Amino acid sequence: MMMIPRQSFCFFFSASLILNTLASPTLQRNALLEFKNEFPGSVSVRNELYGLSPLSSWNTSSDDCCSWKGVTCDAKSGEVISLVLISIAFNGSLKSNSSLFKLQHLRHLSLSFCLLRGEIPSSLGNLSHLIELDLSYNYLVGEIPPSIGNLKLSVLNLESNRLIGKIPPSLGNLSCLTSLELGGNYLSGNIPILGRSLRVARNYVFMQIP
């Protein structure tokens, strides 16, 4: 009978414990609540006159964060796979250490029309399961982080922000890309996508790849 060294056993046990813990409903709920608290006073732009907020359902009185507005979970695993929050006045920036990045199983992320400011954090590139990213119609500045090219995106929408600089060549690594929107920014450069080179100017609006 093969004996497993105690140190190896402890390592694998710890790794297994960490993985199971990260997928726990409590940690996911806490991560979402922490993300909400990063933007105190955020309200719906469309319903501001009525004092309603899509995040009002995000509270500790409900243990099931999968029932919260804008949140979708995988039916089998219970992991948060989609976060769609549109027209919410966050009036702040996405921090590089935001609790949002604890949701490692996210596949869809939409934060459009949310009055987001500041730069796009390179930490977005750590959401390895992300296939759709929509940060359009905000006030994001700076350059597109090259780390976005590490993802397996099929949809990328950064339209109508205040992004500047050259488009990172790493976007050419997005071999699964079917929809790209970068218009309304101050970008320049070429993107080699699926063997084609695309010139992007400020009035560039939309591209679909067959």
C-alpha positions as a Python dict, from the first residue, in 0.01 Angstrom:
ca = {
    (1, 'M'): (0, 0, 0),
    (2, 'M'): (147, 338, -106),
    (3, 'M'): (185, 587, 173),
    (4, 'I'): (109, 954, 103),
    (5, 'P'): (351, 1190, 278),
    (6, 'R'): (183, 1392, 549),
    (7, 'Q'): (288, 1724, 392),
    (8, 'S'): (141, 1627, 55),
    (9, 'F'): (-182, 1514, 217),
    (10, 'C'): (-211, 1841, 405),
    (11, 'F'): (-148, 2038, 86),
    (12, 'F'): (-416, 1856, -113),
    (13, 'F'): (-661, 1873, 177),
    (14, 'S'): (-605, 2247, 211),
    (15, 'A'): (-640, 2303, -164),
    (16, 'S'): (-963, 2104, -170),
    (17, 'L'): (-1095, 2297, 129),
    (18, 'I'): (-1015, 2631, -37),
    (19, 'L'): (-1186, 2534, -362),
    (20, 'N'): (-1499, 2416, -182),
    (21, 'T'): (-1505, 2729, 31),
    (22, 'L'): (-1475, 2963, -266),
    (23, 'A'): (-1784, 2806, -420),
    (24, 'S'): (-1989, 2835, -101),
    (25, 'P'): (-2314, 3037, -121),
    (26, 'T'): (-2216, 3240, 186),
    (27, 'L'): (-1890, 3360, 34),
    (28, 'Q'): (-2061, 3448, -292),
    (29, 'R'): (-2330, 3643, -107),
    (30, 'N'): (-2068, 3824, 98),
    (31, 'A'): (-1868, 3909, -214),
    (32, 'L'): (-2175, 4065, -376),
    (33, 'L'): (-2260, 4263, -60),
    (34, 'E'): (-1901, 4387, -38),
    (35, 'F'): (-1919, 4492, -404),
    (36, 'K'): (-2242, 4682, -333),
    (37, 'N'): (-2080, 4855, -35),
    (38, 'E'): (-1796, 4977, -256),
    (39, 'F'): (-2052, 5219, -403),
    (40, 'P'): (-2251, 5362, -109),
    (41, 'G'): (-2571, 5536, -207),
    (42, 'S'): (-2590, 5381, -554),
    (43, 'V'): (-2938, 5408, -704),
    (44, 'S'): (-3105, 5330, -1033),
    (45, 'V'): (-3062, 5616, -1279),
    (46, 'R'): (-3398, 5551, -1442),
    (47, 'N'): (-3589, 5522, -1117),
    (48, 'E'): (-3402, 5784, -916),
    (49, 'L'): (-3714, 6000, -880),
    (50, 'Y'): (-3895, 5709, -712),
    (51, 'G'): (-3610, 5616, -480),
    (52, 'L'): (-3594, 5261, -613),
    (53, 'S'): (-3273, 5064, -650),
    (54, 'P'): (-3215, 4730, -822),
    (55, 'L'): (-2973, 4658, -538),
    (56, 'S'): (-3244, 4684, -272),
    (57, 'S'): (-3286, 4306, -291),
    (58, 'W'): (-2918, 4263, -205),
    (59, 'N'): (-2931, 4233, 173),
    (60, 'T'): (-2850, 3997, 456),
    (61, 'S'): (-3215, 3903, 507),
    (62, 'S'): (-3186, 3668, 209),
    (63, 'D'): (-2935, 3384, 213),
    (64, 'D'): (-2998, 3304, -153),
    (65, 'C'): (-2808, 3562, -357),
    (66, 'C'): (-2919, 3378, -673),
    (67, 'S'): (-3262, 3539, -629),
    (68, 'W'): (-3120, 3892, -621),
    (69, 'K'): (-3196, 4123, -911),
    (70, 'G'): (-2928, 4114, -1179),
    (71, 'V'): (-2772, 3794, -1046),
    (72, 'T'): (-2789, 3458, -1225),
    (73, 'C'): (-2648, 3133, -1090),
    (74, 'D'): (-2570, 2801, -1249),
    (75, 'A'): (-2863, 2565, -1190),
    (76, 'K'): (-2639, 2275, -1088),
    (77, 'S'): (-2340, 2425, -911),
    (78, 'G'): (-2511, 2732, -766),
    (79, 'E'): (-2215, 2948, -869),
    (80, 'V'): (-2279, 3308, -975),
    (81, 'I'): (-2226, 3309, -1352),
    (82, 'S'): (-2395, 3633, -1461),
    (83, 'L'): (-2410, 3985, -1324),
    (84, 'V'): (-2618, 4232, -1526),
    (85, 'L'): (-2653, 4575, -1364),
    (86, 'I'): (-2763, 4847, -1604),
    (87, 'S'): (-2836, 5216, -1535),
    (88, 'I'): (-2718, 5220, -1175),
    (89, 'A'): (-2550, 5538, -1053),
    (90, 'F'): (-2240, 5383, -899),
    (91, 'N'): (-2056, 5716, -933),
    (92, 'G'): (-1723, 5556, -857),
    (93, 'S'): (-1445, 5343, -997),
    (94, 'L'): (-1382, 4972, -1013),
    (95, 'K'): (-1099, 4899, -771),
    (96, 'S'): (-824, 4657, -866),
    (97, 'N'): (-904, 4456, -552),
    (98, 'S'): (-1282, 4483, -590),
    (99, 'S'): (-1486, 4202, -437),
    (100, 'L'): (-1632, 4158, -785),
    (101, 'F'): (-1320, 3963, -877),
    (102, 'K'): (-1395, 3703, -611),
    (103, 'L'): (-1673, 3575, -838),
    (104, 'Q'): (-1434, 3362, -1036),
    (105, 'H'): (-1707, 3173, -1226),
    (106, 'L'): (-1860, 3481, -1389),
    (107, 'R'): (-1937, 3431, -1758),
    (108, 'H'): (-2142, 3744, -1826),
    (109, 'L'): (-2070, 4087, -1681),
    (110, 'S'): (-2262, 4400, -1782),
    (111, 'L'): (-2217, 4732, -1603),
    (112, 'S'): (-2335, 4969, -1875),
    (113, 'F'): (-2481, 5316, -1808),
    (114, 'C'): (-2352, 5294, -1449),
    (115, 'L'): (-2156, 5621, -1427),
    (116, 'L'): (-1836, 5425, -1368),
    (117, 'R'): (-1523, 5638, -1358),
    (118, 'G'): (-1150, 5581, -1344),
    (119, 'E'): (-949, 5320, -1529),
    (120, 'I'): (-1046, 4967, -1621),
    (121, 'P'): (-860, 4747, -1370),
    (122, 'S'): (-629, 4486, -1515),
    (123, 'S'): (-778, 4246, -1257),
    (124, 'L'): (-1062, 4187, -1504),
    (125, 'G'): (-821, 3959, -1684),
    (126, 'N'): (-837, 3721, -1388),
    (127, 'L'): (-1203, 3634, -1455),
    (128, 'S'): (-1097, 3340, -1667),
    (129, 'H'): (-1451, 3215, -1737),
    (130, 'L'): (-1578, 3548, -1871),
    (131, 'I'): (-1722, 3530, -2224),
    (132, 'E'): (-1924, 3856, -2234),
    (133, 'L'): (-1803, 4191, -2103),
    (134, 'D'): (-2005, 4513, -2137),
    (135, 'L'): (-1877, 4835, -1979),
    (136, 'S'): (-2031, 5068, -2237),
    (137, 'Y'): (-2165, 5419, -2179),
    (138, 'N'): (-1963, 5507, -1872),
    (139, 'Y'): (-1684, 5756, -1800),
    (140, 'L'): (-1393, 5513, -1801),
    (141, 'V'): (-1054, 5664, -1882),
    (142, 'G'): (-702, 5547, -1955),
    (143, 'E'): (-601, 5263, -2182),
    (144, 'I'): (-757, 4923, -2240),
    (145, 'P'): (-566, 4683, -2012),
    (146, 'P'): (-380, 4416, -2213),
    (147, 'S'): (-501, 4154, -1963),
    (148, 'I'): (-843, 4155, -2133),
    (149, 'G'): (-674, 3970, -2417),
    (150, 'N'): (-618, 3677, -2180),
    (151, 'L'): (-991, 3604, -2164),
    (152, 'K'): (-1208, 3391, -2392),
    (153, 'L'): (-1453, 3665, -2480),
    (154, 'S'): (-1713, 3629, -2751),
    (155, 'V'): (-1855, 3978, -2680),
    (156, 'L'): (-1658, 4289, -2583),
    (157, 'N'): (-1834, 4625, -2556),
    (158, 'L'): (-1641, 4930, -2434),
    (159, 'E'): (-1834, 5180, -2644),
    (160, 'S'): (-1882, 5545, -2543),
    (161, 'N'): (-1627, 5592, -2269),
    (162, 'R'): (-1318, 5814, -2262),
    (163, 'L'): (-1057, 5551, -2334),
    (164, 'I'): (-734, 5662, -2501),
    (165, 'G'): (-419, 5521, -2651),
    (166, 'K'): (-343, 5231, -2877),
    (167, 'I'): (-554, 4918, -2870),
    (168, 'P'): (-342, 4646, -2706),
    (169, 'P'): (-223, 4379, -2952),
    (170, 'S'): (-334, 4119, -2698),
    (171, 'L'): (-696, 4171, -2813),
    (172, 'G'): (-589, 3975, -3118),
    (173, 'N'): (-579, 3669, -2891),
    (174, 'L'): (-959, 3678, -2858),
    (175, 'S'): (-1014, 3401, -3110),
    (176, 'C'): (-1374, 3343, -2994),
    (177, 'L'): (-1477, 3706, -3047),
    (178, 'T'): (-1800, 3753, -3245),
    (179, 'S'): (-1895, 4107, -3142),
    (180, 'L'): (-1670, 4406, -3075),
    (181, 'E'): (-1779, 4762, -2994),
    (182, 'L'): (-1518, 5031, -2926),
    (183, 'G'): (-1675, 5345, -3074),
    (184, 'G'): (-1700, 5677, -2896),
    (185, 'N'): (-1351, 5661, -2748),
    (186, 'Y'): (-1013, 5804, -2848),
    (187, 'L'): (-845, 5483, -2956),
    (188, 'S'): (-606, 5411, -3240),
    (189, 'G'): (-413, 5119, -3380),
    (190, 'N'): (-471, 4787, -3547),
    (191, 'I'): (-625, 4466, -3416),
    (192, 'P'): (-522, 4141, -3581),
    (193, 'I'): (-837, 3929, -3542),
    (194, 'L'): (-882, 3590, -3704),
    (195, 'G'): (-611, 3664, -3955),
    (196, 'R'): (-747, 4009, -4044),
    (197, 'S'): (-610, 4350, -3951),
    (198, 'L'): (-869, 4606, -3844),
    (199, 'R'): (-809, 4979, -3830),
    (200, 'V'): (-998, 5152, -3549),
    (201, 'A'): (-1068, 5526, -3545),
    (202, 'R'): (-1274, 5741, -3307),
    (203, 'N'): (-1592, 5702, -3513),
    (204, 'Y'): (-1552, 5326, -3525),
    (205, 'V'): (-1880, 5181, -3400),
    (206, 'F'): (-1939, 4813, -3438),
    (207, 'M'): (-1801, 4493, -3580),
    (208, 'Q'): (-1947, 4146, -3609),
    (209, 'I'): (-1722, 3858, -3700),
    (210, 'P'): (-1901, 3583, -3892),
}
